[in-house]
Amino acid sequence: MPAEPLTWHGAPARRVAVVGAGLAGCLLATMLAERGLEVALYERRADPRVGGPERGRSINLALSARGIDALARVGLADAALAEALPMRGRTLHPRAGALGFHSYSADGTRAINSISRATLNAALLDCAEKTSGVSLHFGHTCTGVDPATGTLSFDTAGGQVTVPADLVIGADGAYSAVRRALQFREGFDYSQSFLPHGYKELTIPPTPDGEFALDPGSLHIWPRGEAMMIALPNLDRSFTCTLFWPKDGPGGLSTLDSAEAVTAHFAEHYPDAVPLMPTLVEDFLRNPVGSLVTVRCAPWVVGRVALLGDAAHAIVPFFGQGANCAFEDCVELGRCITDAGGELSTALALYGERRKANADAIADMALENFDEMSNKVNSRLFRWSTRARHALERVVPGYVSRYELVSFTTTPYSRIEGRVRTQDRLVAGALAAAVGSVLLAWRARR
């Protein structure tokens, strides 16, 4: 049921094409159809609910407050959390010595939620398919889009097809075909920046008696400076492990090309994990290497075409916010449609203005967090700083750490660094004043 009549420069608007049936595309299709629009959802791949995910490409998601808020708007939050496992902190695995657990929140109760990307995508596809007004079209590879008219071209098994739309949303990922159709137009700025690292998935299966091999209540990290491995729990009591390693050089992903080399490297750098990974060599040698890219572009809106999620702002995964941020894009676009009174051209302009700064902010924080996860967590100073911030959260009203603001609130990303700096200045000022008062009192008694 539409909350308002939807228009494009005053003319009635009915048909929207969403390119990309991933997480954000499915959510957006559902949200727009609930406003009374006819939404055609196009995907170049076959239906993943039939064929399953690509090997080594499932990467678990860390679903947190922003994503949960978005899913709740289409009635999926509870179902998603039922398929997820809460992780209340990090467990650090040194080369030798005891494990260390570090809570994400001051009271130890807040959690990010490990969920299979494939499971969540299937649930979102089911939700979109059941929503009146949504049609799904798999096996459609976008080959072009006209921003002036909204006309799209696709390659299909039956040949090339052309379809019209009042509005086109490109939600087709970091290597977006929709964005590519806009990139070489005058005034369109685009950059992509790759880390020298890649990622590869491995697996820790359940133990022989069917239990978790590690604590399922935390995200496990093996920090090794320029490289790391993480492990997230699954409902079947396995763990999905992801290596974030340099692609080349000594110990790089490309240099370990034999069973002997893989086994020796893991025995040296991840000794406690090796006994838990019976298919280590097979998984390492067979699974593909993925790239880690940050994409920035502007404007996100050209004519009747808008970009959303990774198509507009791909980020590296080290803050666990890629999907959460894309879901928040969908919420903001819906909010902009309401604020614009249903005039879609105005709504798109508002969306680009409001979201760009937030996407840039989380992209920067995600890049910074790689050094924190792979290196700083080993530092006593970092651990002391984390404990100090948790202590401040317990005793100073309104004080919230950067991590909690990102993961456990919907505070705009672009406001977080400013808020943290203001908090720290106020705390520093209060401490200085307290010390000054003590010194004055001491001097007065002399």
C-alpha positions in Angstrom: 0.0 0.0 0.0 1.7 3.2 -1.1 1.9 6.0 1.5 1.8 8.6 -1.2 1.3 8.7 -5.0 4.7 8.1 -6.6 5.8 10.4 -9.5 8.7 11.3 -11.7 8.7 15.1 -12.3 5.0 15.1 -11.7 4.1 12.2 -14.0 2.9 8.9 -12.4 5.7 6.4 -11.8 4.9 2.7 -11.6 7.7 0.5 -12.8 11.1 0.1 -11.2 14.0 -2.1 -12.3 16.4 -3.3 -9.7 19.6 -4.9 -11.1 21.2 -7.3 -8.7 19.3 -9.9 -6.6 21.8 -9.9 -3.8 21.1 -8.8 -0.2 20.4 -5.2 -0.8 18.6 -5.6 -4.2 16.1 -8.1 -2.7 15.4 -5.9 0.3 14.9 -2.8 -1.8 12.6 -4.6 -4.2 10.4 -5.7 -1.3 10.4 -2.2 0.2 9.5 -0.5 -3.1 6.8 -3.0 -4.0 5.2 -2.4 -0.6 4.8 1.3 -1.7 2.8 0.2 -4.7 5.4 0.1 -7.3 5.9 -2.7 -9.9 9.4 -4.0 -9.3 11.3 -6.2 -11.7 14.4 -7.7 -10.0 17.1 -8.8 -12.5 20.1 -11.1 -11.7 22.8 -12.3 -14.0 23.3 -15.6 -12.2 20.9 -18.5 -11.9 18.6 -18.7 -8.8 21.1 -19.3 -5.9 18.3 -21.1 -4.0 18.5 -23.8 -6.6 22.2 -24.0 -7.5 23.6 -23.0 -4.1 26.5 -20.5 -3.5 29.8 -20.6 -5.3 32.5 -22.7 -3.6 34.7 -20.5 -1.3 32.5 -17.4 -1.8 29.9 -17.7 1.0 31.7 -15.5 3.5 29.6 -15.2 6.7 28.1 -11.8 7.6 28.2 -10.0 10.9 24.7 -8.7 11.1 24.4 -5.8 13.5 22.0 -3.0 14.5 21.7 -1.3 11.1 21.0 -4.5 9.3 18.6 -5.7 11.9 16.7 -2.4 11.8 16.4 -2.7 8.0 15.2 -6.3 8.0 12.6 -5.5 10.7 11.0 -3.1 8.2 10.0 -6.1 6.0 9.3 -8.5 8.9 12.6 -10.5 8.5 14.6 -9.5 11.6 13.4 -12.3 13.9 13.7 -14.9 11.3 17.3 -13.8 10.4 18.4 -13.7 14.0 17.0 -17.2 14.5 19.4 -18.4 11.8 22.3 -16.5 13.4 24.7 -17.0 16.2 25.5 -14.1 18.5 29.2 -13.2 19.0 29.8 -11.0 22.1 33.4 -10.4 21.6 36.7 -11.5 20.0 38.8 -14.5 21.0 42.5 -13.9 20.1 44.6 -16.9 19.1 48.4 -16.2 19.6 51.1 -18.5 18.1 51.7 -19.8 21.6 50.1 -19.2 25.0 46.6 -18.7 26.3 43.6 -17.4 24.3 42.3 -14.0 25.1 38.7 -12.9 25.0 37.7 -9.2 24.6 34.1 -8.2 24.9 32.6 -5.9 22.2 30.5 -4.0 24.8 31.0 -2.6 28.3 28.4 -4.9 29.8 29.4 -7.9 27.8 25.8 -8.5 26.5 25.8 -6.9 23.1 26.6 -9.0 20.1 27.1 -9.0 16.4 25.5 -12.0 14.7 27.1 -14.5 12.5 24.8 -15.5 9.6 25.4 -17.3 6.3 25.2 -14.9 3.4 23.6 -17.6 1.3 21.0 -18.3 4.0 20.1 -14.6 4.3 20.0 -14.1 0.6 17.6 -17.0 0.2 15.3 -15.6 2.8 15.3 -12.2 1.2 14.6 -13.7 -2.2 11.7 -15.6 -0.7 10.4 -12.4 0.8 10.7 -10.5 -2.4 9.0 -13.3 -4.4 6.1 -13.4 -2.0 5.6 -9.6 -2.2 2.9 -8.5 -4.5 4.3 -6.4 -7.4 7.8 -8.1 -7.5 8.9 -10.2 -10.4 12.2 -12.1 -10.5 14.3 -12.5 -13.6 17.4 -14.7 -13.4 20.0 -15.3 -16.1 19.8 -11.6 -17.2 23.2 -10.0 -17.7 22.9 -6.2 -17.9 24.7 -4.8 -21.0 23.5 -1.2 -21.0 21.2 1.4 -19.4 20.0 4.8 -20.7 19.8 7.2 -17.8 17.6 9.6 -19.7 14.9 7.0 -20.4 15.5 4.2 -17.9 15.7 1.7 -20.8 17.8 -1.4 -19.9 19.4 -4.0 -22.1 20.1 -7.6 -21.1 21.8 -10.7 -22.5 19.8 -13.8 -21.8 19.8 -17.4 -22.9 17.1 -16.5 -25.4 19.0 -13.5 -26.8 19.1 -9.8 -26.0 16.1 -8.1 -24.5 15.3 -4.5 -23.8 13.0 -3.4 -21.0 11.7 0.0 -19.9 11.6 1.4 -16.4 10.6 4.7 -14.7 13.5 4.2 -12.3 16.6 1.9 -12.4 18.5 1.0 -9.2 21.9 -0.6 -9.7 22.5 -2.9 -6.7 24.8 -5.3 -8.6 27.9 -5.2 -6.5 31.4 -3.8 -6.6 31.9 -4.6 -10.3 28.5 -3.1 -11.2 27.4 -3.2 -14.8 24.9 -0.4 -14.1 27.7 1.8 -12.7 30.0 0.9 -15.7 27.3 2.4 -18.0 27.7 5.7 -16.1 31.4 5.8 -15.5 32.6 7.4 -18.7 30.1 10.2 -18.7 31.4 13.7 -18.2 31.2 14.7 -14.5 31.2 11.1 -13.1 34.0 10.5 -10.7 35.1 7.0 -10.0 38.0 5.3 -8.1 38.8 1.8 -7.0 41.6 0.9 -4.6 42.7 -2.6 -4.0 44.6 -3.9 -0.9 47.6 -6.0 -1.7 45.8 -8.7 0.3 43.3 -11.2 -0.9 40.9 -13.6 1.0 40.3 -17.3 0.9 37.8 -19.4 2.7 38.5 -22.5 4.8 36.4 -24.6 7.2 36.6 -25.9 10.7 34.0 -28.7 10.9 32.2 -29.9 14.0 34.2 -32.2 16.3 33.7 -36.0 15.9 31.0 -35.9 18.6 29.1 -33.1 16.8 30.1 -30.2 18.9 31.7 -26.8 18.1 35.5 -27.1 18.0 35.8 -23.5 19.3 33.7 -21.2 21.5 30.7 -20.3 19.3 30.0 -17.1 21.2 32.8 -15.1 19.8 34.6 -14.1 16.6 37.9 -15.9 16.5 41.0 -14.0 15.2 44.5 -15.2 14.6 46.3 -11.8 14.3 49.7 -12.1 12.6 50.6 -8.5 11.7 50.3 -8.2 7.9 48.1 -11.3 7.8 45.3 -12.8 9.8 42.7 -15.6 9.9 39.2 -15.2 11.3 36.5 -17.8 12.1 32.8 -17.3 12.5 30.4 -19.9 13.8 27.6 -21.6 11.9 24.4 -23.2 13.1 25.7 -26.7 11.9 28.5 -26.3 14.5 31.1 -25.6 11.9 33.2 -22.5 11.5 33.7 -20.5 8.3 37.4 -19.4 8.3 38.6 -16.6 6.1 42.3 -15.9 5.5 43.2 -12.3 4.8 46.8 -12.6 3.5 49.1 -10.7 1.1 48.5 -12.1 -2.3 52.2 -12.3 -3.1 55.6 -12.6 -1.4 56.8 -15.0 1.3 53.8 -16.7 2.9 51.5 -15.1 0.4 48.4 -16.7 -1.0 50.0 -17.3 -4.4 53.2 -18.8 -3.0 51.8 -21.7 -1.1 51.2 -24.0 -4.0 51.8 -27.5 -2.6 50.4 -29.6 0.2 53.8 -29.5 2.0 54.0 -25.7 1.8 50.5 -25.2 3.1 50.9 -27.7 6.0 54.3 -26.2 7.0 53.0 -22.6 6.9 49.9 -23.3 9.0 51.9 -25.4 11.5 54.2 -22.4 12.0 51.7 -19.6 12.1 48.3 -21.2 13.1 49.4 -24.2 15.1 46.2 -24.5 17.2 44.0 -24.4 14.2 45.7 -27.2 12.2 44.3 -30.2 14.2 40.8 -28.7 13.8 41.0 -28.5 9.9 41.0 -32.0 8.4 40.4 -30.6 4.9 42.9 -27.7 5.2 45.1 -28.6 2.3 42.2 -29.5 0.0 40.3 -26.3 0.8 43.4 -24.1 0.5 44.5 -25.4 -2.9 41.0 -25.6 -4.4 39.2 -22.5 -3.1 39.5 -19.2 -5.1 41.3 -16.1 -3.9 39.0 -13.0 -3.7 40.1 -9.4 -3.9 39.6 -6.6 -1.3 38.5 -3.4 -3.0 37.2 0.0 -1.9 35.0 1.7 -4.5 34.1 5.4 -4.4 32.1 7.3 -7.0 29.9 10.3 -7.5 27.2 11.2 -8.3 25.2 8.1 -7.2 22.3 9.4 -9.2 22.3 10.1 -13.0 19.0 10.8 -14.6 16.6 7.9 -13.9 19.5 5.7 -12.6 20.7 5.4 -9.0 23.4 3.2 -7.4 23.1 1.5 -4.1 25.2 -0.8 -1.8 28.5 -2.0 -3.2 27.7 -0.6 -6.6 28.0 2.9 -5.1 30.5 2.3 -2.2 32.2 -1.1 -1.9 34.2 -1.4 1.3 36.6 -3.9 2.8 35.0 -6.3 5.3 37.1 -5.4 8.4 34.3 -3.6 10.3 31.6 -6.1 9.3 29.5 -3.3 7.9 29.3 -4.0 4.1 25.9 -5.6 4.2 24.7 -3.5 7.1 25.6 -0.3 5.3 23.8 -1.5 2.1 20.7 -2.4 4.0 20.8 1.1 5.5 20.9 2.6 2.0 17.6 0.9 1.4 16.1 2.4 4.5 17.4 5.9 3.7 16.1 5.7 0.1 12.6 4.9 1.5 12.9 7.7 4.0 13.8 10.1 1.2 10.8 9.0 -0.9 8.6 9.9 2.1 10.4 13.2 2.7 10.0 14.1 -1.0 6.2 13.4 -0.9 6.6 10.6 -3.4 8.4 12.6 -6.1 11.1 10.1 -7.0 13.4 12.6 -8.8 13.6 14.7 -5.6 14.0 11.6 -3.5 17.0 10.3 -5.4 18.7 13.7 -5.1 18.1 13.6 -1.3 19.4 10.0 -1.1 22.7 10.9 -2.9 23.3 13.9 -0.7 22.5 12.1 2.6 24.3 8.8 2.1 27.6 9.7 0.3 29.3 11.1 3.4 28.2 8.2 5.5 29.6 5.7 2.9 32.9 7.5 2.8 33.2 7.5 6.6 32.6 3.7 7.0 35.0 3.0 4.1 37.7 4.8 6.0 36.9 3.1 9.3 36.9 -0.3 7.6 40.4 0.2 6.2 41.7 1.4 9.6 40.2 -1.6 11.3 42.3 -4.1 9.3 45.4 -2.8 11.2 43.4 -3.1 14.5 42.3 -6.7 13.9 45.6 -8.0 12.4 48.1 -6.1 14.5 46.9 -3.7 17.2 44.9 -6.3 19.1 48.3 -7.9 20.1 49.3 -4.7 21.8 49.0 -4.3 25.6 48.4 -0.6 25.0 45.4 -1.4 22.7 44.0 -3.8 25.3 44.4 -1.3 28.1 42.7 1.4 25.9 39.7 -0.9 25.2 39.3 -1.7 28.9 39.5 2.0 29.7 36.8 2.9 27.2 34.5 0.2 28.5 35.1 1.6 32.0 34.1 5.1 30.8 31.0 3.6 29.2 30.0 2.2 32.6 30.5 5.4 34.6 30.1 8.3 32.2 26.5 8.9 31.0 26.2 9.1 27.3 29.8 7.9 26.6 29.8 5.3 23.8 32.9 3.8 22.1 33.4 4.1 18.3 32.9 0.3 17.9 29.5 0.4 19.7 28.4 3.5 17.8 29.1 1.6 14.5 27.8 -1.8 15.4 25.1 -1.3 18.0 23.4 2.0 17.0 22.1 3.6 13.8 24.1 6.8 14.4 25.1 8.1 11.0 28.6 6.9 10.2 29.7 10.4 9.2 29.0 11.7 12.7 30.8 9.0 14.7 34.4 10.3 14.6 33.2 13.8 15.6 31.2 12.4 18.5 34.1 10.3 19.7 36.5 13.2 19.6 34.0 15.4 21.5 33.5 12.7 24.1 37.3 12.3 24.6 37.8 16.0 24.9 35.1 16.3 27.5 36.5 13.3 29.5 40.0 14.7 29.3 38.8 18.1 30.4 36.9 16.6 33.3 39.9 14.5 34.4 42.1 17.6 34.2 39.7 19.6 36.3 39.4 16.8 38.8 43.2 16.6 39.1 43.4 20.3 39.4 40.9 20.4 42.2 42.8 17.7 44.1 46.1 19.6 43.7 44.4 22.9 44.9 43.0 21.1 47.9 46.3 19.5 48.7 48.1 22.9 48.5 45.4 24.5 50.7 46.1 22.0 53.5 49.8 22.6 53.5 
